[in-house]
Amino acid sequence: MKSFKQELRKQKIHLALIINSTLQDPNFYYLTNVTPENAFMLISSKFSTKIYCSPLESAQLKSKSKIKAFYNLDKKTFEKMIALIRKYRIKKIGMNLSTITVNEFNGIKKRIQKQVKGIKFVDISNLLRKTRAIKTKQEIKLYKKATKITEIIWEKTLKYIKSKRSITEIQVKEFMEKEMNNLNLTSSFPTIVASGKNSSIPHYVPQKKKLSKGFCVIDFGINYKGYCTDITRTIYLGKPSQKEIDLYKLIFDTKNYAASLIKPNQFSATISKKTRKFLGEYDKYFTHGLGHGIGLEIHELPNLKVTAKEKFQPNMIFTIEPGIYIKNKLGIRLEDDYLLTNKSIIQLTKAPKNLAVINR
């Protein structure tokens, strides 16, 4: 909250209005540690942060939140907000336009501008993303725990696949989600299990079909205390050729090469371009970005694309996920979660160096 208020001051934004209504804004949880069903929050460097929510939730949420100034959301709430805007001479209001409907934004803007002349509204969605990209000590500690749990689920999944002579893609997905449920966790995104020629489809949806021979790409993550993990493992069913083993090694080496290049204040686009060159002739089969930041949402800053504008900064957590996809033939992807510190890059999850082969 302190660093966010500093950013508001730098950009001369007098008030940030964060809303949880039709759409859930992850920044509400990030800044307060609670997620009211219907609420809004006033953040300003001119006065203490105020939260307005249903009186049915107020007392319970106040006990859990880092913010203690809770007020009941009622008919007089708007009048109180207008009074604050006038009292502190608010001229510029920032709103997260990524998590509010057009109707809600236009309605709020119209009502406020009708009461107070000269009010300007600006989008602060990117400012919030930049703030969340730098993880706190508490978030980093939580992430280390989350990635360990993710690795354990993968180890159990691999044993499960090895123990079954006949198994479907859906059964693998259901097994993984059951393991999450046993720990009172949920998946951070729809689990991908893509076998055989379907491994060449990066965002394939698992089917009620037996795992096909060849490469099998399994992409999954957990939601642990609001935060997402994201890893991808590629295994092989049957007997791989030497060329297929070499292709797996190429992707493994590419991921490690990318990680070795990353240091604070380097442009992510530069890393992405160099990594693509490392792939050589297989660059044309690499059809997505090199990775992405992760946090309360599965895709956050920094972007690891050749067109990205961001620089790597200490305490960022992100994925590195090189892959190749040869249509109707094969797909290979390896993805791990990393933490960048002032001195080094730390690999939070560990993809196996050697290709896991399951004879069928």
C-alpha positions as CSV (number, residue, x, y, z in Angstrom):
1,M,0.0,0.0,0.0
2,K,2.9,2.4,0.9
3,S,4.7,1.8,-2.4
4,F,1.4,2.1,-4.4
5,K,0.7,5.5,-2.7
6,Q,4.2,6.7,-3.7
7,E,3.5,5.8,-7.3
8,L,0.2,7.7,-7.1
9,R,2.0,10.8,-5.9
10,K,4.6,10.5,-8.7
11,Q,1.9,10.4,-11.3
12,K,-0.1,13.2,-9.6
13,I,-3.1,10.9,-9.1
14,H,-5.0,12.2,-6.1
15,L,-7.3,9.2,-5.6
16,A,-7.4,5.6,-6.6
17,L,-10.9,4.0,-6.7
18,I,-10.7,0.2,-6.6
19,I,-13.9,-1.6,-7.1
20,N,-15.1,-5.2,-6.5
21,S,-18.5,-5.6,-8.2
22,T,-19.5,-7.3,-11.4
23,L,-15.9,-8.3,-11.9
24,Q,-13.4,-9.3,-9.2
25,D,-10.3,-7.1,-9.0
26,P,-7.3,-9.1,-7.7
27,N,-5.8,-5.8,-6.5
28,F,-8.4,-5.6,-3.9
29,Y,-7.0,-8.7,-2.2
30,Y,-3.4,-7.7,-2.9
31,L,-3.9,-4.4,-1.0
32,T,-6.2,-5.5,1.7
33,N,-5.9,-9.3,2.2
34,V,-9.7,-9.6,1.8
35,T,-12.2,-10.0,-1.1
36,P,-15.6,-8.5,-0.4
37,E,-18.4,-9.5,-2.7
38,N,-19.5,-5.9,-3.4
39,A,-17.2,-3.1,-2.3
40,F,-15.0,-0.2,-3.2
41,M,-11.9,1.2,-1.7
42,L,-10.5,4.8,-1.7
43,I,-6.7,5.1,-1.7
44,S,-5.0,8.5,-1.5
45,S,-1.7,9.9,-0.2
46,K,-3.9,12.7,1.3
47,F,-5.9,10.5,3.7
48,S,-6.0,7.0,5.2
49,T,-7.4,4.2,3.0
50,K,-11.1,3.6,3.4
51,I,-13.2,0.5,2.4
52,Y,-16.9,0.5,1.9
53,C,-18.7,-2.9,1.9
54,S,-21.9,-4.6,2.9
55,P,-22.6,-4.4,6.6
56,L,-23.1,-8.2,6.4
57,E,-19.4,-8.6,5.7
58,S,-17.9,-5.6,7.4
59,A,-17.0,-6.9,10.9
60,Q,-15.6,-10.2,9.7
61,L,-13.5,-8.7,6.9
62,K,-12.1,-6.0,9.2
63,S,-10.7,-8.7,11.5
64,K,-8.8,-10.3,8.6
65,S,-7.7,-7.2,6.7
66,K,-4.5,-5.1,6.8
67,I,-6.8,-2.1,6.4
68,K,-9.0,-1.3,9.4
69,A,-11.1,1.7,8.2
70,F,-14.2,-0.2,7.1
71,Y,-17.5,1.5,6.5
72,N,-21.0,0.3,5.6
73,L,-22.0,0.6,2.0
74,D,-25.3,2.4,2.0
75,K,-27.3,5.2,0.3
76,K,-25.1,7.8,1.9
77,T,-21.8,6.3,0.8
78,F,-21.7,8.3,-2.5
79,E,-22.3,11.6,-0.6
80,K,-19.4,10.8,1.8
81,M,-17.1,10.1,-1.1
82,I,-18.1,13.4,-2.8
83,A,-17.4,15.2,0.5
84,L,-13.9,13.6,0.6
85,I,-13.2,14.6,-3.0
86,R,-14.2,18.2,-2.2
87,K,-12.4,18.4,1.1
88,Y,-9.0,17.2,-0.3
89,R,-9.5,19.0,-3.6
90,I,-9.2,15.8,-5.7
91,K,-8.8,16.6,-9.3
92,K,-7.6,13.3,-10.8
93,I,-9.1,9.8,-10.0
94,G,-7.4,6.6,-11.1
95,M,-9.5,3.4,-11.8
96,N,-8.6,-0.1,-12.9
97,L,-10.3,-0.2,-16.3
98,S,-9.3,-3.9,-16.7
99,T,-11.7,-5.1,-14.0
100,I,-14.7,-2.8,-14.3
101,T,-17.5,-3.0,-16.9
102,V,-18.0,-0.1,-19.3
103,N,-21.4,0.6,-17.8
104,E,-20.1,0.7,-14.3
105,F,-17.2,3.1,-15.2
106,N,-19.5,5.4,-17.2
107,G,-22.0,5.5,-14.4
108,I,-19.5,6.3,-11.7
109,K,-17.7,8.9,-13.9
110,K,-21.0,10.6,-14.8
111,R,-22.2,10.8,-11.2
112,I,-19.0,12.2,-9.8
113,Q,-18.5,14.7,-12.6
114,K,-22.0,15.9,-12.1
115,Q,-21.2,16.7,-8.5
116,V,-17.7,18.0,-8.8
117,K,-16.5,19.9,-11.9
118,G,-13.1,19.4,-13.4
119,I,-12.6,15.9,-12.3
120,K,-10.3,13.8,-14.6
121,F,-10.3,10.0,-14.8
122,V,-7.3,7.9,-15.7
123,D,-6.6,4.2,-16.1
124,I,-4.3,2.8,-13.4
125,S,-4.4,-0.9,-14.5
126,N,-0.8,-0.9,-15.7
127,L,0.4,1.0,-12.5
128,L,-1.2,-1.8,-10.4
129,R,0.4,-4.5,-12.5
130,K,3.8,-2.9,-12.1
131,T,3.3,-2.7,-8.4
132,R,2.3,-6.4,-8.1
133,A,5.2,-7.5,-10.3
134,I,7.7,-6.8,-7.5
135,K,6.9,-9.5,-4.9
136,T,7.2,-8.8,-1.1
137,K,9.2,-11.0,1.3
138,Q,5.9,-12.5,2.4
139,E,4.8,-13.3,-1.1
140,I,8.2,-14.9,-1.9
141,K,8.0,-17.1,1.2
142,L,4.5,-18.2,0.2
143,Y,5.6,-18.9,-3.4
144,K,8.4,-21.2,-2.3
145,K,5.9,-23.2,-0.4
146,A,3.5,-23.3,-3.3
147,T,6.1,-24.5,-5.8
148,K,7.1,-27.3,-3.5
149,I,3.4,-28.5,-3.3
150,T,3.2,-28.2,-7.1
151,E,6.3,-30.5,-7.5
152,I,4.8,-33.0,-5.1
153,I,1.6,-33.2,-7.1
154,W,3.6,-33.8,-10.3
155,E,5.6,-36.6,-8.7
156,K,2.4,-38.3,-7.7
157,T,0.9,-37.8,-11.1
158,L,3.9,-39.4,-12.8
159,K,3.7,-42.4,-10.5
160,Y,0.0,-42.7,-11.3
161,I,0.6,-42.6,-15.1
162,K,3.3,-45.3,-14.8
163,S,1.0,-47.5,-12.7
164,K,-1.7,-47.7,-15.3
165,R,-1.6,-49.7,-18.5
166,S,-4.5,-47.9,-20.0
167,I,-5.4,-44.3,-19.0
168,T,-7.1,-41.4,-20.7
169,E,-6.1,-37.7,-20.8
170,I,-9.2,-36.8,-18.8
171,Q,-8.3,-39.3,-16.1
172,V,-4.9,-37.8,-15.7
173,K,-6.4,-34.3,-15.4
174,E,-9.0,-35.6,-12.9
175,F,-6.3,-37.3,-10.8
176,M,-4.3,-34.1,-10.6
177,E,-7.3,-32.0,-9.6
178,K,-8.3,-34.6,-7.0
179,E,-4.8,-34.3,-5.4
180,M,-5.3,-30.5,-5.3
181,N,-8.7,-30.9,-3.7
182,N,-7.3,-33.3,-1.1
183,L,-5.1,-30.3,0.0
184,N,-8.0,-27.9,-0.2
185,L,-6.5,-26.3,-3.3
186,T,-7.8,-25.5,-6.7
187,S,-6.1,-25.4,-10.1
188,S,-4.8,-22.0,-11.2
189,F,-6.0,-22.6,-14.8
190,P,-7.5,-25.5,-16.8
191,T,-5.1,-28.4,-16.7
192,I,-3.6,-29.4,-20.1
193,V,-2.9,-33.1,-20.9
194,A,-2.0,-33.4,-24.6
195,S,-0.7,-36.7,-25.8
196,G,0.6,-38.0,-29.2
197,K,0.0,-35.6,-32.1
198,N,-2.2,-33.4,-29.9
199,S,1.0,-32.4,-28.0
200,S,1.5,-30.0,-31.0
201,I,-1.5,-27.9,-29.8
202,P,-0.2,-25.6,-27.0
203,H,-3.6,-25.0,-25.3
204,Y,-5.1,-28.4,-26.0
205,V,-8.2,-29.5,-24.1
206,P,-7.9,-33.1,-22.6
207,Q,-10.3,-35.7,-24.1
208,K,-11.7,-39.0,-23.1
209,K,-9.1,-40.8,-25.2
210,K,-6.3,-43.1,-24.1
211,L,-2.9,-41.5,-23.9
212,S,-1.3,-41.8,-27.3
213,K,2.2,-43.0,-27.9
214,G,4.8,-40.2,-28.3
215,F,5.3,-37.0,-26.4
216,C,2.7,-36.0,-23.8
217,V,2.6,-32.4,-22.6
218,I,1.2,-31.8,-19.1
219,D,0.7,-28.1,-18.1
220,F,-0.8,-27.3,-14.7
221,G,-0.6,-25.1,-11.6
222,I,-2.2,-24.7,-8.2
223,N,-3.9,-21.7,-6.5
224,Y,-2.3,-21.5,-3.1
225,K,-3.7,-18.8,-0.7
226,G,-4.7,-16.7,-3.8
227,Y,-1.4,-17.1,-5.7
228,C,-0.8,-19.1,-8.9
229,T,1.9,-21.6,-9.9
230,D,2.5,-22.8,-13.4
231,I,4.7,-25.6,-14.6
232,T,4.8,-27.8,-17.7
233,R,6.3,-31.3,-18.0
234,T,6.8,-33.4,-21.1
235,I,7.0,-37.2,-20.9
236,Y,7.2,-39.9,-23.5
237,L,5.0,-43.0,-23.9
238,G,6.6,-45.8,-25.8
239,K,10.2,-45.8,-27.1
240,P,11.6,-42.5,-28.3
241,S,14.0,-42.2,-31.1
242,Q,17.4,-40.6,-30.6
243,K,16.1,-37.5,-32.5
244,E,13.2,-37.2,-30.1
245,I,15.5,-37.5,-27.1
246,D,17.7,-34.8,-28.7
247,L,14.7,-32.5,-29.2
248,Y,13.7,-32.8,-25.6
249,K,17.3,-32.0,-24.6
250,L,17.2,-28.9,-26.9
251,I,14.2,-27.6,-25.1
252,F,15.7,-28.3,-21.7
253,D,19.0,-26.6,-22.7
254,T,17.0,-23.6,-24.1
255,K,15.2,-23.1,-20.9
256,N,18.4,-23.1,-18.9
257,Y,20.1,-20.8,-21.4
258,A,17.3,-18.3,-21.1
259,A,17.6,-18.4,-17.3
260,S,21.4,-17.9,-17.5
261,L,20.9,-14.6,-19.4
262,I,18.4,-13.0,-17.0
263,K,19.7,-10.3,-14.7
264,P,18.2,-7.1,-13.1
265,N,17.6,-4.2,-15.4
266,Q,17.8,-6.2,-18.6
267,F,15.0,-5.9,-21.2
268,S,12.9,-9.1,-21.4
269,A,12.6,-8.6,-25.1
270,T,16.4,-9.0,-25.5
271,I,16.3,-12.3,-23.6
272,S,13.5,-13.6,-25.7
273,K,15.3,-12.7,-29.0
274,K,18.6,-14.3,-27.9
275,T,16.7,-17.5,-26.7
276,R,15.0,-17.8,-30.0
277,K,18.3,-17.7,-31.8
278,F,19.5,-20.5,-29.5
279,L,16.7,-22.7,-30.9
280,G,18.2,-22.3,-34.4
281,E,16.0,-23.9,-37.1
282,Y,13.4,-24.9,-34.5
283,D,12.6,-21.2,-33.7
284,K,9.8,-21.3,-36.4
285,Y,8.1,-24.0,-34.3
286,F,8.1,-21.9,-31.1
287,T,4.7,-20.2,-31.4
288,H,4.3,-18.4,-28.1
289,G,6.1,-16.1,-25.6
290,L,9.1,-17.3,-23.6
291,G,7.3,-16.9,-20.4
292,H,5.3,-14.5,-18.2
293,G,5.0,-13.2,-14.7
294,I,2.8,-15.0,-12.2
295,G,1.1,-13.9,-9.0
296,L,-2.6,-13.4,-8.0
297,E,-3.3,-13.9,-11.8
298,I,-1.8,-16.6,-13.9
299,H,-0.4,-14.0,-16.4
300,E,1.2,-10.9,-14.9
301,L,4.2,-8.7,-15.6
302,P,6.9,-9.1,-16.8
303,N,6.0,-10.3,-20.3
304,L,8.7,-12.4,-21.9
305,K,8.1,-11.6,-25.6
306,V,10.2,-10.1,-28.3
307,T,7.8,-7.1,-28.3
308,A,7.8,-6.6,-24.5
309,K,8.8,-3.3,-23.0
310,E,9.5,-4.4,-19.4
311,K,12.8,-4.8,-17.7
312,F,13.6,-7.6,-15.2
313,Q,13.7,-6.3,-11.6
314,P,14.7,-8.0,-8.3
315,N,11.9,-9.9,-6.6
316,M,10.0,-10.6,-9.8
317,I,8.6,-14.2,-10.1
318,F,8.0,-15.5,-13.6
319,T,8.0,-18.6,-15.8
320,I,10.3,-19.6,-18.6
321,E,8.6,-22.0,-21.0
322,P,10.3,-22.7,-24.3
323,G,8.5,-25.2,-26.6
324,I,8.3,-26.5,-30.2
325,Y,5.1,-27.6,-31.9
326,I,5.3,-29.5,-35.2
327,K,1.7,-29.7,-36.5
328,N,0.1,-33.2,-36.3
329,K,3.4,-34.7,-35.2
330,L,4.7,-33.7,-31.8
331,G,5.0,-31.0,-29.2
332,I,7.5,-30.4,-26.4
333,R,7.3,-27.8,-23.7
334,L,9.1,-27.4,-20.4
335,E,8.1,-24.7,-17.9
336,D,9.5,-23.7,-14.5
337,D,8.9,-20.9,-12.1
338,Y,11.8,-18.6,-11.2
339,L,12.6,-15.8,-8.7
340,L,15.1,-13.0,-9.6
341,T,17.1,-11.5,-6.7
342,N,19.6,-8.7,-6.6
343,K,22.4,-11.3,-7.2
344,S,21.0,-14.3,-9.0
345,I,18.1,-16.1,-10.5
346,I,16.6,-18.9,-8.4
347,Q,14.8,-21.8,-10.0
348,L,11.8,-22.5,-7.7
349,T,10.7,-25.7,-9.6
350,K,13.0,-28.3,-11.2
351,A,12.2,-29.9,-14.6
352,P,13.8,-33.3,-14.9
353,K,17.0,-33.2,-17.1
354,N,16.3,-36.5,-18.7
355,L,13.1,-37.3,-20.6
356,A,10.8,-39.5,-18.5
357,V,9.9,-42.6,-20.7
358,I,6.9,-44.8,-19.9
359,N,7.0,-48.0,-21.8
360,R,3.6,-49.1,-23.2
